[in-house]
Amino acid sequence: MFVEEILKKAEEKGINVIDVILKELDKIDPEESIRLRLNLAEKYFKEAREFIDKGDPIQASEKLYKVAEELIKLLAELYDTPEYEEFKKEGRWYTYKLQSTSLFLSKKLGDWVRRGWDTGYILDVWGFHEGKLSIDYIKEVIRDIEIMLENTRKLTQKN
């Protein structure tokens, strides 16, 4: 009960507990940090598919955004981007930093990074927060996120 209260208060204050833990784990075991972030992205993708099957575009949108977000953070860590260095100093990610990271990584890895991030961001704003996207729209764009997940998985297996 006490741990749940701490986690709830941290989230209320804008502290992403998972990011904090993975940042600390990265100092000790970077490979494990990356593996866990990939597992988290895969979990969110599976949950998104379940929400799509249930016909829930709002929750599917949120989960797909979380996939893109985790994958950008993972790739930033894997490639030690300037934004990742800022995250390590500041202790939190900002959305505009995720955006610039996606552009930086796209130049290095390919347009699939930017396309996956852009799709995730659109889903977050227009699908989750505004609730304006249909389940059919999400079914059309989920492939962008899936490609991002597949390519990231391949990159982590190489390194």
C-alpha positions as a printed Julia matrix, in Angstrom:
159×3 Matrix{Float64}:
   0.0    0.0     0.0
   2.75   2.48    0.91
   4.66   1.77   -2.33
   1.51   2.38   -4.38
   1.01   5.71   -2.58
   4.59   6.76   -3.41
   4.13   5.78   -7.06
   0.82   7.64   -7.27
   2.31  10.81   -5.74
   5.33  10.63   -8.07
   3.08  10.33  -11.14
   0.91  13.22   -9.89
   4.06  15.37   -9.68
   5.05  14.47  -13.25
   7.74  11.96  -12.29
   7.91   9.0   -14.64
   9.0    6.3   -12.22
   9.87   3.85  -14.99
  12.22   6.39  -16.57
  13.89   7.05  -13.23
  14.43   3.36  -12.55
  15.66   2.6   -16.06
  18.01   5.6   -15.97
  19.6    4.23  -12.8
  19.69   0.71  -14.22
  21.41   2.06  -17.34
  24.33   3.15  -15.14
  24.81  -0.41  -13.89
  23.54  -2.57  -16.75
  22.69  -0.72  -19.98
  21.77  -3.91  -21.84
  19.2   -4.82  -19.22
  17.74  -1.32  -19.29
  17.31  -1.56  -23.07
  15.87  -5.09  -22.83
  13.3   -3.98  -20.25
  12.27  -0.93  -22.27
  11.77  -3.13  -25.34
   9.65  -5.55  -23.29
   7.58  -2.6   -22.09
   7.02  -1.41  -25.68
   5.99  -4.94  -26.71
   3.56  -5.1   -23.77
   1.98  -1.8   -24.8
   1.7   -3.0   -28.41
  -0.1   -6.16  -27.33
  -2.47  -4.1   -25.17
  -3.13  -1.74  -28.1
  -4.14  -4.69  -30.28
  -6.51  -5.85  -27.54
  -8.12  -2.39  -27.38
  -8.45  -2.36  -31.16
 -10.19  -5.76  -30.99
 -12.55  -4.31  -28.36
 -13.25  -1.29  -30.59
 -11.72   1.22  -28.14
  -9.82   3.84  -30.18
  -8.97   6.05  -27.2
  -7.13   3.4   -25.21
  -5.58   1.89  -28.36
  -4.24   5.34  -29.25
  -2.69   5.8   -25.81
  -0.99   2.41  -25.9
   0.39   2.94  -29.41
   1.78   6.32  -28.38
   3.44   4.62  -25.39
   5.06   2.13  -27.79
   6.52   4.95  -29.9
   7.61   6.85  -26.8
   9.41   3.86  -25.27
  11.08   3.01  -28.57
  12.41   6.56  -29.03
  13.79   6.47  -25.49
  15.32   3.04  -26.11
  16.96   4.11  -29.36
  18.19   7.33  -27.73
  19.83   5.25  -25.04
  21.21   2.7   -27.5
  22.76   5.41  -29.69
  23.59   7.76  -26.81
  21.96  10.76  -28.47
  22.5   14.33  -27.23
  18.92  14.29  -25.92
  19.61  11.13  -23.94
  22.56  12.87  -22.3
  20.22  15.75  -21.38
  17.72  13.27  -19.96
  20.43  11.75  -17.76
  21.25  15.21  -16.38
  17.68  16.5   -15.99
  16.05  13.22  -14.99
  13.04  13.51  -17.3
  12.04  13.49  -20.94
  10.11  16.3   -22.56
   7.94  15.69  -25.61
   9.85  18.21  -27.71
  13.06  16.32  -26.88
  11.46  13.07  -28.04
  10.53  14.87  -31.27
  14.08  16.11  -31.9
  15.45  12.68  -30.97
  13.22  11.08  -33.6
  14.63  13.39  -36.26
  18.23  12.77  -35.14
  17.68   9.0   -35.17
  15.86   9.08  -38.52
  18.92  10.59  -40.14
  21.01   7.78  -38.68
  18.63   4.8   -38.98
  15.99   5.63  -41.56
  12.64   7.35  -42.0
  10.82   4.56  -40.12
  11.87   6.19  -36.84
  10.32   9.57  -37.62
   7.27   8.0   -39.21
   6.65   5.77  -36.17
   7.12   8.67  -33.77
   4.91  11.03  -35.81
   2.15   8.43  -35.95
   2.42   7.82  -32.22
   2.26  11.53  -31.48
  -0.8   12.04  -33.7
  -2.48   9.13  -31.92
  -1.66  10.63  -28.53
  -3.02  14.08  -29.35
  -5.95  13.31  -31.66
  -6.78   9.75  -30.62
  -6.23   9.79  -26.86
  -6.49  13.38  -25.61
  -9.0   14.71  -28.14
 -10.79  11.42  -28.82
 -11.28  12.3   -32.49
  -9.8    9.27  -34.28
 -11.8    6.23  -35.29
 -10.83   2.63  -34.8
 -10.59   2.35  -38.61
  -8.0    5.14  -38.69
  -5.97   3.38  -36.01
  -6.12   0.11  -37.95
  -4.71   1.98  -40.96
  -1.74   3.51  -39.12
  -0.8    0.81  -36.61
   1.65  -0.6   -39.15
   3.9    2.48  -38.72
   4.29   1.65  -35.03
   4.68  -2.06  -35.74
   7.51  -1.37  -38.22
   9.19   0.81  -35.62
   8.91  -2.0   -33.07
  10.2   -4.65  -35.48
  13.18  -2.56  -36.59
  14.07  -1.62  -33.03
  13.9   -5.26  -31.98
  16.35  -6.15  -34.8
  18.72  -3.37  -33.76
  18.77  -4.49  -30.15
  19.56  -8.05  -31.21
  22.56  -6.83  -33.21
  24.04  -4.82  -30.33
